[in-house]
């Protein structure tokens, strides 16, 4: 019976686009493992999908002026296409807003409740009278109970890093509207994680996982307490109890169940709705969760406990290979800070396998690692092109030119040949072990070491000398035979990381079959067939030039640095004013809701601006410089207490701040909500 693997990669949050930082940790290692196991003949199901509920999504959709559904639709599509671009082999990519997810999650809750693991409590929560709703932590700002900082967040203080309950904040206010909040009792449901302590400890003790994963899990198990699993919101999986309208389950509760519902969706799509049980309910299935280190507690403690409380015998994870973080030139990837890689541009210039190889060979398996443009260039040029591509190309070109493009027969071996063949055998075994132990980085090293050994063998044997001496024909055939056999080994080792290039090389070797439908061990044990005609050799990897890398680095630095355009002529300063004059100004963050040209005017735009407290109509003389529609959704600085005035017959209730006059630039606010005071 083949081994059965159920492989998952963390469900990405549909609240923003993924970047290479995510891919290197939780995703590419999962795809390599799935591809390797399929080739080994295992029964593999590789599952993922978008995580689409939660307050972070309602918050960002509010700010973007979209509904939560519109928000997740956008990022589900973007992320799904990104995985496609990276040639991921998910068997299903679902989303937690899929209709089958809700009943699956509700059943989880009901089983836990029936088995005595859920308790109901009434507690005070922050309530906005103005908005007529309870506000989640993220919607609340106030004064830090520890240090007195007056712009502290609902769950932690950005100044002193204290964490607390939102109800501990002094002067709590709504982040969106600035309105005051009151305490009001609300019923919530708690999961009694403390009751699972012993069971979890016994289970974890038997695991031979990565040390950092085990250690963190044990720490969490020690401190397990009841944890709230419901909140007041209309975006989430509804609590399946009567009279509980407006209560949903927390996103951390529903998200991991998404692995199960995604498998159910897979089963439905293929017309065998019960097939998900063959994986989730079969104790011989090995469930492997690929995640980033920030997700360890959820996959090793909370989700396993939830499973332990079910009546349905779901399997627990077999292993949780959590990886560290992957940075961009020493800092976290951040699109809003301008520290990112433009993916559209990237894929115009570079191939999917170049980035897959780079991320795999640099995977953050035991420590944080990073993308640097220079290292990307070095690995693509020196390794993919210089070692792997070079060996394959010189072997195939030589075979084509001197052996009529046919794989020669090996009749005898000398010591070097035997040594080379045993290097191949050893490399395959080591790669097998590395992939089996989730070590993609090591597998890519083994690949390059074998390619390097092959280049050395080629140089020592000098086939270009042998070919000139007819009496050494048998020797020549042995050398090329060994080299072509080595290409086959390289193809196998390369396939999980750079699948499309591996398929291409397989085809160049003269095979008509599809590599991914074959078997690792059979390919390994069957020599390349004598007399098989190879295909026309071609260049596999493009060289990356210094200039393009310099250009990329400059672009990155520019995104970060303030623009430095010097004016030839700088206006002289106005007369001094006192602080009192400044105090009179009421500057606010305002979000532009709509923008249109005022008829008969070249430069006047009529804007609708949300300044938190109310909506304003503002006329701005910037129509010559910006496209009206490009302003919608942007947050600007508004002079909010300027006396209303009429411009071309249209009332203007304020003014937005803009830099420059002949050429303008508008300062935008990125994070803070409308109504925030600018001082
Ligand atoms: Zn503080």
Boltz pocket constraint, residues with backbone or C-beta under 6 A from the ligand:
constraints:
  - pocket:
      binder: B
      contacts: [[A, 144], [A, 145], [A, 146], [A, 147], [A, 148], [A, 149], [A, 152], [A, 157], [A, 158], [A, 159], [A, 160], [A, 161], [A, 162]]
      max_distance: 6.0
